Amino acid sequence: MEIEMEMEIDVEALQLLPADDEVALFPCGPTSCTESNCTRTC
């Protein structure tokens, strides 16, 4: 049971972290690109 709970937490963390990273690292797209919103160069 503990292992399952840990797995669920890990999955949630993995799903949330990548999403945040994508938004933070790649918030700029073909639609709009601004240095303020985009950490990386477009």
N, C-alpha and C positions, 0 to 999 in steps of 0.2 A: 504494500500500500504506500509506504513512504517513497519507494522508488518511483511509483506511478506519479505521485504528487510532484516529486522533483522533476520528472520528465515533463509534466504539464507546465510547470513553472519555466523550465528551460525553453520549451517550445514557445511559450508566451513571450519570454524575454527575447528569444531569437526573432520572433515575428515583429516585436515592437522595435527592437534595436535596428534591424535592417531598414525598416520603414523610416525611422528617424534619420538614419544615416543617409538614405536615398534622398530624403527631403532636404537634409542639411547640405549634403555634398552635391546633389544634382537637382536643385530646385529650379534651375534655369533650363529652358528647352527651346525648341524652334519657335514656340509662340512668343516668349519674351525672355530676355536675358539682361540682367542688371548686376553689376558688381556687388551691390549692396545685398541682394537676395542670393547671389551666386558666390559661393566660396571659391570655386574653381574657375579658371578662365574658360569662357565659352568659345 
